[in-house]
């Protein structure tokens, strides 16, 4: 016999040696599955770490970035209004049964140096007084609570500007007096 026969260089099966069996089913898939899970967890850990570091660097340790200094030109100032004070004190009752007594004194704010608005408000004084009386007469006592004052102001401004005034515009309503008392 030659040496070539003992080495089995042809790749043929030798009768005395068992060949390894190929794994089948889940056993063959398990190593690849574990490899991809390990790669995915590693990538997730890397992404979270980079995100946290980037977030901390951008926020500089948690300090806010949108703090506007008090002297900034972007901080608005409240407008200054002239006030129409001639409406005076108005007494009426609410729409509740039994009614509540309402005493109200409002002043209407309009743009400074707007003489046309002052003139129109003065010319419509009886209409304004009647409006204030009927407005508060249509409300219930619960509607006139202090928590509803902002909504009342807005309603008054909208109704005066749309129903009574032609060209002038009321910008603010100030309640000088607003008393709601149960009638005996």
C-alpha positions, 0 to 999 in steps of 0.5 A: 500500500502506498502512503496516499491510501492511508491519508485519504486525500480523495476525501472519500469516506473511510470505512472505520471512521464515523463522520460528525452529524450535522445539527438540525432544527433549533440546535443549528439555529441557536448559536446564530440567534444568540450571536444576533441577540448579543450584537443587538444588545451591544448596539442598544447599550452603545446607542443609549450611552452615546445619547446620555453623554450627548444630552448631558453635554448639550444641557451642560449638567442640567442648566436651562438654556432658555432663561431670558434676562430681565433686561432683555429686549424680548420681555414685553411691557404691559401697555398703558391705558387711559380709562373712561370713568364716567359710567359710575356705580350701577346697581341691579339684581341677578337672574337668580331666584331669589335674586342677588343684589349687584353693585358694580363700578367698572372703568373701560381702558383704551389706548393712550392718546386715542381721543376718538375713543374717548369722544365715542365713549362719552357720546355713548354713555347712556348706552354703556350704563344700560349695557352694564346694567343689563349685562349683570342682570343677565348673570347668575350669582355663581357667574359673578364669583371672583374666579370668573372675573377674567371671563367677565372682563373678556365678555364685556370687552367683546360685547362693547366693541361689537354692539355699542362702539363703531370705530373705537375699541375698548382694550381693558375692563377694570372692576373698581367695585363688584359686590354680590349680596344675597337679598333678604 
